[in-house]
């Protein structure tokens, strides 16, 4: 079941350190990561 780690973890499978985070918080966390990644990607594009 290695591939399961890449997919979005189900509530019962979330790591202990993230168990306290609510679904909304984890969503905002992913959104922030996505925005930062997008910003980084855009910056790389500007350099080309």
C-alpha positions in Angstrom: 0.0 0.0 0.0 2.8 2.4 -0.8 0.8 4.4 -3.4 -1.7 5.3 -0.7 0.8 7.7 0.8 0.8 9.8 -2.4 -3.0 10.0 -2.6 -4.9 12.3 -0.2 -4.9 10.5 3.1 -8.2 9.5 4.6 -9.1 10.9 8.1 -8.3 7.6 9.7 -4.9 7.4 7.9 -3.5 10.8 8.6 -0.2 11.0 10.5 -0.3 11.6 14.2 1.3 15.1 13.8 -1.5 16.2 11.5 -4.4 14.6 13.4 -5.2 17.8 15.2 -5.6 19.8 12.0 -9.2 20.2 10.8 -10.1 19.5 7.1 -10.4 23.2 6.5 -6.9 23.9 7.9 -5.3 21.2 5.8 -7.1 22.5 2.8 -5.8 26.0 3.4 -2.4 24.5 4.0 -2.5 22.8 0.7 -3.8 25.9 -1.0 -0.9 28.0 0.5 1.6 25.4 -0.7 0.0 25.4 -4.2 0.2 29.2 -4.3 3.8 29.2 -3.3 4.6 26.6 -5.8 2.8 28.5 -8.5 4.7 31.7 -7.5 8.0 29.8 -7.8 7.0 28.3 -11.2 6.1 31.8 -12.4 9.4 33.2 -11.2 11.3 30.4 -13.1 9.3 31.3 -16.2 10.2 34.9 -16.0 13.9 34.0 -15.9 13.8 32.2 -19.2 
